[in-house]
Amino acid sequence: MLARGLKNKDIQFFFNRPERPVNTGRISTIRSGSYSNSSQITATSDDELEAFLRSFDESSKSTRGKKIERTIGERARALFRKSNDGTWSLEGGEHESCECKKDFDPKKMTAIVKAVAALANNKGGHIFFGVSNTGFKVEGIGEEFSKTDIVQIVDKLKAHLSPTPTIVAKDTIDFDGLLVGFLQVAKYLNPPVIVYRDGDGLNEGEILFRYPGQSSRIKFGDLRAMLDERDRLAQSALAQAAGRIADIGTRHAMILDTHRNVLEDGGHSILIDQKLAENLKFIKEGEFEEKLGAPTLKLVGEVAPVTVKGPTTTIVAHAAIFQESILDKFLKQEKVDNPIEYIYAGLAQSRMWLPIFYYARMCKKSNKEIAPLVDALKVAQKGKKKILVDRLDEQKSAFAKAVTKASKRWRDDIAKGVVSLPTTAEEAALFAQGVTGVRKTTAKLEALLSALGVGKTFAEAADQGDLMGLIFKAACRIDELFFADSN
């Protein structure tokens, strides 16, 4: 090519690849024979050169007009640019989708955990290793990154974060002999990802977020936007499901919760035996019998597992309402069929403190009318029944004095109508304690429920039973403040 008088930039065109750009300066050193052993390599013949040029032209025609998908490594490499002095650097530096680390130490991965959590809670992005923090120049990285299995990194994430973010790729990029390692982190679709265990620089209950140039604790506005977006996506999914139900017809549709093995129709729930649920394909029609004050909703029907030969199985199923559902429907202020059952269901739950007055108001009966119905129930949990009756008679309350200075500050703010969303598990506990310590409040119901919902998210992510207990009791106090009056 040089002998034919082709210019360097024209020769460069034939050899450039997305993952291996060729510098025109290298072609000049090949021309002079100073590059490696280029002076000892015999030039190709004219016929071989013509064949190469023809094959290249045919290959170009075959891909012309087609979109060529780049690999993950190619897309990561495209974020870097080579300067005139031959050095490579991250174009634009660190931003909300990129973080740089000068080195990688498999024994010190806390900073990586922090960066992964922050990126997952924002838009996702890359963490580059072997790139300086000043100037973002490529300096290269040792063998430790390549030797470290991605499983080791994921295990570290599992040890501190819940839910666990997804690492799409772990790879290296070669920049003229200097290796840069990178992790590509996916955006978590149902945020937030929360720190549930302390570490060096990690605090239990924190939500980390990627900001331009730094990974830090999330700000209130960003947390609010994150939760709003999550709710929007949930509503969208719900709308799609509702559309499907509308197509089928509500009279012909039931919802099967495969996690709890419960088949639901409006406010009625049918609890299915585990062994039967594994083979369940369809349910024949059953009959409902409802009586105000009756202990259960009874359904008698025939269920025939498709894969089982022989007689059908007759089941008697009772109303299956769980404490999580009682709390969730209260927080979302959802209307339910047979609200009296949500009051009765509390007698069969492990938790004592569950909202009741919200459901009592839906019954369109006073507390004094519902109390004898509960008292007449024949149940083994006599202690719980007495507490429930006492609550309906306003002889027992979820109110509890705030003890610590911090919880008193939250209590005083809530009493004045100032409701702040908790941003850590610790703040979620203080908010719940503040709510239970309030005698009166000018706060809006929606604001209190929203903040308590955030606290519930922290409790679930951190898997803290004590914190969840505070959340349930705070819900009961809100229930008392806004719905206990049946006049």
Contacts in CASP RR format, 6 or more apart in sequence:
PFRMAT RR
TARGET T0000
AUTHOR 0000-0000-0000
METHOD contacts of the structure
MODEL  1
MLARGLKNKDIQFFFNRPERPVNTGRISTIRSGSYSNSSQITATSDDELE
AFLRSFDESSKSTRGKKIERTIGERARALFRKSNDGTWSLEGGEHESCEC
KKDFDPKKMTAIVKAVAALANNKGGHIFFGVSNTGFKVEGIGEEFSKTDI
VQIVDKLKAHLSPTPTIVAKDTIDFDGLLVGFLQVAKYLNPPVIVYRDGD
GLNEGEILFRYPGQSSRIKFGDLRAMLDERDRLAQSALAQAAGRIADIGT
RHAMILDTHRNVLEDGGHSILIDQKLAENLKFIKEGEFEEKLGAPTLKLV
GEVAPVTVKGPTTTIVAHAAIFQESILDKFLKQEKVDNPIEYIYAGLAQS
RMWLPIFYYARMCKKSNKEIAPLVDALKVAQKGKKKILVDRLDEQKSAFA
KAVTKASKRWRDDIAKGVVSLPTTAEEAALFAQGVTGVRKTTAKLEALLS
ALGVGKTFAEAADQGDLMGLIFKAACRIDELFFADSN
1 10 0 8 1.000
1 11 0 8 1.000
1 14 0 8 1.000
1 49 0 8 1.000
2 11 0 8 1.000
2 27 0 8 1.000
2 30 0 8 1.000
2 31 0 8 1.000
3 43 0 8 1.000
4 49 0 8 1.000
8 24 0 8 1.000
8 25 0 8 1.000
8 27 0 8 1.000
8 28 0 8 1.000
9 24 0 8 1.000
11 27 0 8 1.000
12 22 0 8 1.000
12 23 0 8 1.000
12 24 0 8 1.000
12 27 0 8 1.000
14 56 0 8 1.000
15 22 0 8 1.000
16 22 0 8 1.000
18 70 0 8 1.000
18 74 0 8 1.000
18 77 0 8 1.000
18 78 0 8 1.000
19 71 0 8 1.000
19 73 0 8 1.000
19 74 0 8 1.000
19 77 0 8 1.000
21 82 0 8 1.000
23 82 0 8 1.000
23 86 0 8 1.000
26 35 0 8 1.000
29 35 0 8 1.000
29 38 0 8 1.000
30 38 0 8 1.000
33 39 0 8 1.000
44 52 0 8 1.000
70 78 0 8 1.000
72 168 0 8 1.000
72 169 0 8 1.000
72 171 0 8 1.000
72 184 0 8 1.000
73 169 0 8 1.000
73 171 0 8 1.000
73 173 0 8 1.000
73 182 0 8 1.000
76 126 0 8 1.000
76 128 0 8 1.000
76 171 0 8 1.000
76 173 0 8 1.000
76 182 0 8 1.000
76 184 0 8 1.000
77 173 0 8 1.000
79 90 0 8 1.000
79 91 0 8 1.000
79 98 0 8 1.000
79 126 0 8 1.000
80 88 0 8 1.000
80 89 0 8 1.000
80 90 0 8 1.000
80 91 0 8 1.000
80 138 0 8 1.000
80 173 0 8 1.000
80 175 0 8 1.000
80 180 0 8 1.000
81 88 0 8 1.000
81 89 0 8 1.000
81 91 0 8 1.000
82 88 0 8 1.000
82 175 0 8 1.000
83 89 0 8 1.000
86 176 0 8 1.000
87 137 0 8 1.000
87 138 0 8 1.000
88 137 0 8 1.000
88 138 0 8 1.000
88 175 0 8 1.000
88 176 0 8 1.000
88 178 0 8 1.000
89 131 0 8 1.000
89 135 0 8 1.000
89 136 0 8 1.000
89 137 0 8 1.000
89 138 0 8 1.000
90 98 0 8 1.000
90 100 0 8 1.000
90 128 0 8 1.000
90 131 0 8 1.000
90 136 0 8 1.000
90 138 0 8 1.000
92 136 0 8 1.000
93 100 0 8 1.000
93 135 0 8 1.000
93 136 0 8 1.000
94 100 0 8 1.000
94 133 0 8 1.000
94 136 0 8 1.000
94 212 0 8 1.000
94 213 0 8 1.000
94 214 0 8 1.000
95 212 0 8 1.000
95 213 0 8 1.000
96 122 0 8 1.000
96 123 0 8 1.000
96 210 0 8 1.000
96 211 0 8 1.000
96 212 0 8 1.000
96 213 0 8 1.000
97 119 0 8 1.000
97 122 0 8 1.000
97 123 0 8 1.000
97 124 0 8 1.000
97 125 0 8 1.000
97 126 0 8 1.000
97 210 0 8 1.000
98 125 0 8 1.000
98 126 0 8 1.000
98 127 0 8 1.000
98 128 0 8 1.000
99 115 0 8 1.000
99 118 0 8 1.000
99 119 0 8 1.000
99 126 0 8 1.000
99 127 0 8 1.000
99 128 0 8 1.000
99 210 0 8 1.000
99 213 0 8 1.000
99 215 0 8 1.000
100 127 0 8 1.000
100 128 0 8 1.000
100 130 0 8 1.000
100 131 0 8 1.000
100 132 0 8 1.000
100 133 0 8 1.000
100 136 0 8 1.000
101 111 0 8 1.000
101 112 0 8 1.000
101 115 0 8 1.000
101 127 0 8 1.000
101 128 0 8 1.000
101 129 0 8 1.000
101 130 0 8 1.000
101 131 0 8 1.000
102 129 0 8 1.000
102 130 0 8 1.000
102 131 0 8 1.000
102 132 0 8 1.000
102 133 0 8 1.000
102 139 0 8 1.000
103 129 0 8 1.000
103 130 0 8 1.000
103 141 0 8 1.000
103 142 0 8 1.000
104 129 0 8 1.000
104 130 0 8 1.000
104 141 0 8 1.000
104 142 0 8 1.000
104 144 0 8 1.000
104 145 0 8 1.000
104 148 0 8 1.000
104 181 0 8 1.000
105 144 0 8 1.000
106 144 0 8 1.000
106 147 0 8 1.000
106 148 0 8 1.000
106 152 0 8 1.000
108 200 0 8 1.000
109 153 0 8 1.000
109 156 0 8 1.000
110 160 0 8 1.000
110 199 0 8 1.000
110 200 0 8 1.000
110 201 0 8 1.000
110 202 0 8 1.000
112 127 0 8 1.000
112 153 0 8 1.000
112 156 0 8 1.000
112 183 0 8 1.000
113 156 0 8 1.000
113 157 0 8 1.000
113 160 0 8 1.000
113 161 0 8 1.000
113 202 0 8 1.000
114 201 0 8 1.000
114 202 0 8 1.000
114 208 0 8 1.000
114 215 0 8 1.000
115 127 0 8 1.000
115 185 0 8 1.000
115 210 0 8 1.000
115 215 0 8 1.000
116 127 0 8 1.000
116 157 0 8 1.000
116 161 0 8 1.000
116 165 0 8 1.000
116 167 0 8 1.000
116 183 0 8 1.000
116 185 0 8 1.000
117 157 0 8 1.000
117 161 0 8 1.000
117 165 0 8 1.000
117 193 0 8 1.000
117 195 0 8 1.000
117 208 0 8 1.000
117 215 0 8 1.000
118 208 0 8 1.000
118 209 0 8 1.000
118 210 0 8 1.000
118 215 0 8 1.000
118 216 0 8 1.000
119 125 0 8 1.000
119 127 0 8 1.000
119 165 0 8 1.000
119 185 0 8 1.000
119 187 0 8 1.000
119 210 0 8 1.000
119 215 0 8 1.000
120 165 0 8 1.000
120 166 0 8 1.000
120 185 0 8 1.000
120 186 0 8 1.000
120 187 0 8 1.000
120 188 0 8 1.000
120 191 0 8 1.000
120 193 0 8 1.000
121 188 0 8 1.000
121 191 0 8 1.000
121 192 0 8 1.000
121 193 0 8 1.000
121 207 0 8 1.000
121 208 0 8 1.000
121 209 0 8 1.000
121 210 0 8 1.000
121 218 0 8 1.000
121 226 0 8 1.000
122 187 0 8 1.000
122 209 0 8 1.000
122 210 0 8 1.000
123 187 0 8 1.000
123 210 0 8 1.000
124 185 0 8 1.000
124 186 0 8 1.000
124 187 0 8 1.000
124 210 0 8 1.000
125 184 0 8 1.000
125 185 0 8 1.000
125 187 0 8 1.000
126 182 0 8 1.000
126 183 0 8 1.000
126 184 0 8 1.000
126 185 0 8 1.000
127 182 0 8 1.000
127 183 0 8 1.000
127 185 0 8 1.000
128 180 0 8 1.000
128 181 0 8 1.000
128 182 0 8 1.000
129 141 0 8 1.000
129 145 0 8 1.000
129 180 0 8 1.000
129 181 0 8 1.000
129 182 0 8 1.000
130 138 0 8 1.000
130 139 0 8 1.000
130 140 0 8 1.000
130 141 0 8 1.000
130 179 0 8 1.000
130 180 0 8 1.000
130 181 0 8 1.000
131 137 0 8 1.000
131 138 0 8 1.000
131 139 0 8 1.000
131 140 0 8 1.000
131 180 0 8 1.000
132 139 0 8 1.000
138 175 0 8 1.000
138 178 0 8 1.000
138 180 0 8 1.000
139 178 0 8 1.000
140 175 0 8 1.000
140 178 0 8 1.000
140 179 0 8 1.000
140 180 0 8 1.000
141 172 0 8 1.000
141 179 0 8 1.000
141 180 0 8 1.000
141 181 0 8 1.000
142 179 0 8 1.000
145 172 0 8 1.000
145 179 0 8 1.000
145 181 0 8 1.000
146 172 0 8 1.000
146 179 0 8 1.000
150 167 0 8 1.000
150 170 0 8 1.000
153 167 0 8 1.000
153 170 0 8 1.000
153 183 0 8 1.000
154 164 0 8 1.000
154 167 0 8 1.000
157 164 0 8 1.000
157 165 0 8 1.000
157 167 0 8 1.000
158 164 0 8 1.000
159 197 0 8 1.000
160 195 0 8 1.000
160 196 0 8 1.000
160 197 0 8 1.000
160 199 0 8 1.000
160 202 0 8 1.000
161 193 0 8 1.000
161 194 0 8 1.000
161 195 0 8 1.000
161 196 0 8 1.000
162 193 0 8 1.000
162 194 0 8 1.000
162 196 0 8 1.000
162 461 0 8 1.000
162 462 0 8 1.000
162 463 0 8 1.000
163 188 0 8 1.000
163 190 0 8 1.000
163 193 0 8 1.000
163 461 0 8 1.000
164 193 0 8 1.000
165 185 0 8 1.000
165 186 0 8 1.000
165 188 0 8 1.000
165 193 0 8 1.000
166 185 0 8 1.000
166 186 0 8 1.000
166 188 0 8 1.000
167 183 0 8 1.000
167 184 0 8 1.000
167 185 0 8 1.000
167 186 0 8 1.000
168 184 0 8 1.000
168 185 0 8 1.000
168 186 0 8 1.000
169 182 0 8 1.000
169 183 0 8 1.000
169 184 0 8 1.000
170 181 0 8 1.000
170 182 0 8 1.000
170 183 0 8 1.000
170 184 0 8 1.000
171 181 0 8 1.000
171 182 0 8 1.000
172 179 0 8 1.000
172 180 0 8 1.000
172 181 0 8 1.000
172 182 0 8 1.000
173 179 0 8 1.000
173 180 0 8 1.000
173 181 0 8 1.000
173 182 0 8 1.000
189 233 0 8 1.000
190 230 0 8 1.000
190 233 0 8 1.000
191 226 0 8 1.000
191 230 0 8 1.000
192 207 0 8 1.000
192 218 0 8 1.000
192 223 0 8 1.000
192 226 0 8 1.000
192 227 0 8 1.000
192 457 0 8 1.000
192 461 0 8 1.000
193 207 0 8 1.000
193 208 0 8 1.000
194 205 0 8 1.000
194 206 0 8 1.000
194 207 0 8 1.000
194 425 0 8 1.000
194 457 0 8 1.000
194 458 0 8 1.000
194 461 0 8 1.000
194 462 0 8 1.000
195 202 0 8 1.000
195 203 0 8 1.000
195 204 0 8 1.000
195 205 0 8 1.000
195 206 0 8 1.000
195 207 0 8 1.000
195 208 0 8 1.000
196 204 0 8 1.000
196 205 0 8 1.000
196 425 0 8 1.000
196 461 0 8 1.000
196 462 0 8 1.000
196 463 0 8 1.000
197 204 0 8 1.000
198 204 0 8 1.000
203 424 0 8 1.000
204 424 0 8 1.000
204 425 0 8 1.000
204 426 0 8 1.000
204 462 0 8 1.000
205 424 0 8 1.000
205 425 0 8 1.000
205 426 0 8 1.000
205 458 0 8 1.000
205 461 0 8 1.000
205 462 0 8 1.000
206 217 0 8 1.000
206 423 0 8 1.000
206 424 0 8 1.000
207 217 0 8 1.000
207 218 0 8 1.000
207 223 0 8 1.000
207 423 0 8 1.000
207 424 0 8 1.000
208 215 0 8 1.000
208 216 0 8 1.000
208 217 0 8 1.000
208 218 0 8 1.000
209 215 0 8 1.000
209 216 0 8 1.000
209 217 0 8 1.000
209 218 0 8 1.000
209 219 0 8 1.000
209 222 0 8 1.000
217 423 0 8 1.000
218 226 0 8 1.000
218 423 0 8 1.000
220 420 0 8 1.000
220 421 0 8 1.000
220 423 0 8 1.000
223 421 0 8 1.000
223 423 0 8 1.000
223 454 0 8 1.000
224 421 0 8 1.000
227 454 0 8 1.000
245 253 0 8 1.000
253 265 0 8 1.000
254 263 0 8 1.000
254 264 0 8 1.000
254 265 0 8 1.000
254 283 0 8 1.000
255 263 0 8 1.000
255 264 0 8 1.000
255 265 0 8 1.000
256 262 0 8 1.000
256 263 0 8 1.000
256 264 0 8 1.000
257 263 0 8 1.000
257 264 0 8 1.000
258 277 0 8 1.000
260 320 0 8 1.000
260 322 0 8 1.000
261 271 0 8 1.000
261 272 0 8 1.000
261 273 0 8 1.000
261 274 0 8 1.000
261 277 0 8 1.000
262 269 0 8 1.000
262 270 0 8 1.000
262 271 0 8 1.000
262 272 0 8 1.000
262 320 0 8 1.000
263 269 0 8 1.000
263 270 0 8 1.000
263 272 0 8 1.000
263 283 0 8 1.000
264 270 0 8 1.000
266 336 0 8 1.000
266 337 0 8 1.000
267 336 0 8 1.000
267 337 0 8 1.000
267 338 0 8 1.000
267 341 0 8 1.000
268 288 0 8 1.000
268 297 0 8 1.000
268 299 0 8 1.000
268 319 0 8 1.000
268 337 0 8 1.000
268 338 0 8 1.000
269 297 0 8 1.000
269 319 0 8 1.000
269 320 0 8 1.000
269 321 0 8 1.000
270 299 0 8 1.000
270 317 0 8 1.000
270 320 0 8 1.000
271 317 0 8 1.000
271 318 0 8 1.000
271 320 0 8 1.000
272 280 0 8 1.000
272 303 0 8 1.000
272 315 0 8 1.000
272 317 0 8 1.000
273 315 0 8 1.000
276 303 0 8 1.000
276 305 0 8 1.000
276 313 0 8 1.000
276 315 0 8 1.000
279 305 0 8 1.000
279 306 0 8 1.000
279 307 0 8 1.000
279 308 0 8 1.000
280 303 0 8 1.000
280 305 0 8 1.000
281 305 0 8 1.000
281 306 0 8 1.000
281 307 0 8 1.000
282 304 0 8 1.000
282 306 0 8 1.000
283 301 0 8 1.000
283 303 0 8 1.000
284 301 0 8 1.000
284 302 0 8 1.000
284 303 0 8 1.000
284 304 0 8 1.000
285 301 0 8 1.000
286 299 0 8 1.000
286 300 0 8 1.000
286 301 0 8 1.000
286 302 0 8 1.000
287 299 0 8 1.000
287 300 0 8 1.000
287 301 0 8 1.000
288 297 0 8 1.000
288 298 0 8 1.000
288 299 0 8 1.000
289 297 0 8 1.000
289 298 0 8 1.000
290 297 0 8 1.000
290 338 0 8 1.000
292 340 0 8 1.000
292 373 0 8 1.000
293 340 0 8 1.000
293 344 0 8 1.000
293 373 0 8 1.000
293 376 0 8 1.000
293 377 0 8 1.000
295 344 0 8 1.000
295 377 0 8 1.000
295 378 0 8 1.000
295 379 0 8 1.000
296 318 0 8 1.000
296 319 0 8 1.000
297 318 0 8 1.000
297 319 0 8 1.000
297 338 0 8 1.000
297 341 0 8 1.000
298 316 0 8 1.000
298 317 0 8 1.000
298 318 0 8 1.000
299 316 0 8 1.000
299 317 0 8 1.000
300 314 0 8 1.000
300 315 0 8 1.000
300 316 0 8 1.000
301 314 0 8 1.000
301 315 0 8 1.000
302 312 0 8 1.000
302 313 0 8 1.000
302 314 0 8 1.000
303 312 0 8 1.000
303 313 0 8 1.000
303 314 0 8 1.000
303 315 0 8 1.000
304 312 0 8 1.000
304 313 0 8 1.000
305 313 0 8 1.000
319 338 0 8 1.000
319 341 0 8 1.000
319 344 0 8 1.000
319 345 0 8 1.000
321 341 0 8 1.000
321 342 0 8 1.000
321 345 0 8 1.000
321 346 0 8 1.000
322 345 0 8 1.000
322 349 0 8 1.000
323 345 0 8 1.000
323 346 0 8 1.000
323 349 0 8 1.000
323 350 0 8 1.000
323 351 0 8 1.000
323 354 0 8 1.000
323 472 0 8 1.000
326 342 0 8 1.000
326 345 0 8 1.000
326 346 0 8 1.000
326 349 0 8 1.000
326 354 0 8 1.000
326 355 0 8 1.000
326 359 0 8 1.000
327 354 0 8 1.000
327 355 0 8 1.000
327 456 0 8 1.000
327 471 0 8 1.000
327 472 0 8 1.000
327 475 0 8 1.000
328 334 0 8 1.000
329 336 0 8 1.000
329 342 0 8 1.000
330 355 0 8 1.000
330 358 0 8 1.000
330 359 0 8 1.000
330 449 0 8 1.000
330 475 0 8 1.000
330 479 0 8 1.000
331 449 0 8 1.000
331 452 0 8 1.000
331 453 0 8 1.000
331 456 0 8 1.000
331 475 0 8 1.000
332 449 0 8 1.000
333 358 0 8 1.000
333 449 0 8 1.000
335 362 0 8 1.000
336 342 0 8 1.000
336 359 0 8 1.000
336 362 0 8 1.000
339 359 0 8 1.000
339 360 0 8 1.000
339 362 0 8 1.000
339 363 0 8 1.000
340 359 0 8 1.000
340 363 0 8 1.000
340 370 0 8 1.000
340 373 0 8 1.000
342 356 0 8 1.000
342 359 0 8 1.000
343 356 0 8 1.000
343 359 0 8 1.000
343 360 0 8 1.000
343 363 0 8 1.000
343 370 0 8 1.000
343 374 0 8 1.000
343 388 0 8 1.000
344 374 0 8 1.000
344 377 0 8 1.000
346 354 0 8 1.000
346 384 0 8 1.000
346 388 0 8 1.000
347 374 0 8 1.000
347 377 0 8 1.000
347 379 0 8 1.000
347 381 0 8 1.000
347 384 0 8 1.000
347 385 0 8 1.000
347 388 0 8 1.000
348 379 0 8 1.000
348 381 0 8 1.000
351 469 0 8 1.000
351 472 0 8 1.000
352 384 0 8 1.000
352 387 0 8 1.000
353 398 0 8 1.000
353 469 0 8 1.000
353 472 0 8 1.000
353 473 0 8 1.000
353 475 0 8 1.000
353 476 0 8 1.000
354 472 0 8 1.000
354 475 0 8 1.000
354 476 0 8 1.000
355 475 0 8 1.000
355 476 0 8 1.000
355 478 0 8 1.000
355 479 0 8 1.000
355 483 0 8 1.000
356 388 0 8 1.000
356 391 0 8 1.000
356 392 0 8 1.000
356 476 0 8 1.000
356 479 0 8 1.000
357 367 0 8 1.000
357 479 0 8 1.000
357 480 0 8 1.000
357 483 0 8 1.000
357 484 0 8 1.000
357 486 0 8 1.000
358 479 0 8 1.000
358 482 0 8 1.000
358 483 0 8 1.000
360 367 0 8 1.000
360 370 0 8 1.000
360 392 0 8 1.000
360 483 0 8 1.000
360 486 0 8 1.000
361 483 0 8 1.000
361 486 0 8 1.000
363 370 0 8 1.000
365 486 0 8 1.000
366 486 0 8 1.000
366 487 0 8 1.000
367 392 0 8 1.000
367 393 0 8 1.000
367 394 0 8 1.000
367 484 0 8 1.000
367 486 0 8 1.000
368 392 0 8 1.000
368 393 0 8 1.000
368 486 0 8 1.000
370 392 0 8 1.000
371 389 0 8 1.000
371 392 0 8 1.000
371 393 0 8 1.000
374 385 0 8 1.000
374 388 0 8 1.000
374 389 0 8 1.000
374 392 0 8 1.000
375 385 0 8 1.000
375 389 0 8 1.000
377 385 0 8 1.000
379 385 0 8 1.000
387 396 0 8 1.000
390 396 0 8 1.000
391 397 0 8 1.000
394 484 0 8 1.000
397 477 0 8 1.000
397 480 0 8 1.000
398 436 0 8 1.000
398 473 0 8 1.000
398 474 0 8 1.000
398 476 0 8 1.000
398 477 0 8 1.000
398 479 0 8 1.000
398 480 0 8 1.000
399 436 0 8 1.000
399 437 0 8 1.000
399 438 0 8 1.000
399 439 0 8 1.000
399 477 0 8 1.000
399 480 0 8 1.000
400 433 0 8 1.000
400 436 0 8 1.000
400 437 0 8 1.000
400 473 0 8 1.000
401 437 0 8 1.000
402 408 0 8 1.000
402 410 0 8 1.000
402 411 0 8 1.000
402 433 0 8 1.000
402 434 0 8 1.000
402 436 0 8 1.000
402 437 0 8 1.000
403 433 0 8 1.000
404 430 0 8 1.000
404 433 0 8 1.000
406 430 0 8 1.000
407 430 0 8 1.000
407 433 0 8 1.000
407 434 0 8 1.000
407 437 0 8 1.000
408 434 0 8 1.000
410 420 0 8 1.000
410 430 0 8 1.000
410 431 0 8 1.000
410 433 0 8 1.000
410 434 0 8 1.000
411 433 0 8 1.000
411 434 0 8 1.000
411 435 0 8 1.000
411 437 0 8 1.000
411 438 0 8 1.000
413 419 0 8 1.000
413 420 0 8 1.000
414 431 0 8 1.000
414 434 0 8 1.000
414 435 0 8 1.000
414 438 0 8 1.000
414 441 0 8 1.000
414 443 0 8 1.000
414 448 0 8 1.000
415 438 0 8 1.000
415 439 0 8 1.000
415 440 0 8 1.000
415 441 0 8 1.000
415 442 0 8 1.000
416 442 0 8 1.000
417 441 0 8 1.000
417 442 0 8 1.000
417 443 0 8 1.000
417 444 0 8 1.000
417 447 0 8 1.000
418 443 0 8 1.000
419 443 0 8 1.000
419 444 0 8 1.000
419 447 0 8 1.000
419 448 0 8 1.000
419 450 0 8 1.000
419 451 0 8 1.000
420 431 0 8 1.000
420 451 0 8 1.000
421 450 0 8 1.000
421 451 0 8 1.000
421 454 0 8 1.000
422 428 0 8 1.000
422 430 0 8 1.000
422 431 0 8 1.000
422 451 0 8 1.000
422 454 0 8 1.000
422 455 0 8 1.000
422 458 0 8 1.000
424 458 0 8 1.000
425 455 0 8 1.000
425 458 0 8 1.000
425 459 0 8 1.000
425 462 0 8 1.000
425 464 0 8 1.000
425 467 0 8 1.000
428 454 0 8 1.000
428 455 0 8 1.000
428 456 0 8 1.000
428 458 0 8 1.000
428 459 0 8 1.000
428 467 0 8 1.000
428 470 0 8 1.000
428 471 0 8 1.000
429 467 0 8 1.000
429 470 0 8 1.000
431 451 0 8 1.000
431 452 0 8 1.000
431 455 0 8 1.000
431 474 0 8 1.000
432 452 0 8 1.000
432 455 0 8 1.000
432 467 0 8 1.000
432 470 0 8 1.000
432 471 0 8 1.000
432 473 0 8 1.000
432 474 0 8 1.000
433 470 0 8 1.000
433 474 0 8 1.000
434 474 0 8 1.000
435 448 0 8 1.000
435 452 0 8 1.000
435 474 0 8 1.000
435 477 0 8 1.000
435 478 0 8 1.000
436 470 0 8 1.000
436 473 0 8 1.000
436 474 0 8 1.000
436 477 0 8 1.000
437 477 0 8 1.000
438 477 0 8 1.000
438 481 0 8 1.000
440 481 0 8 1.000
441 448 0 8 1.000
441 481 0 8 1.000
445 478 0 8 1.000
445 482 0 8 1.000
448 478 0 8 1.000
449 478 0 8 1.000
452 471 0 8 1.000
452 474 0 8 1.000
452 475 0 8 1.000
452 478 0 8 1.000
453 471 0 8 1.000
455 467 0 8 1.000
455 471 0 8 1.000
456 468 0 8 1.000
456 471 0 8 1.000
458 467 0 8 1.000
459 465 0 8 1.000
459 467 0 8 1.000
459 468 0 8 1.000
459 469 0 8 1.000
459 470 0 8 1.000
459 471 0 8 1.000
460 468 0 8 1.000
END
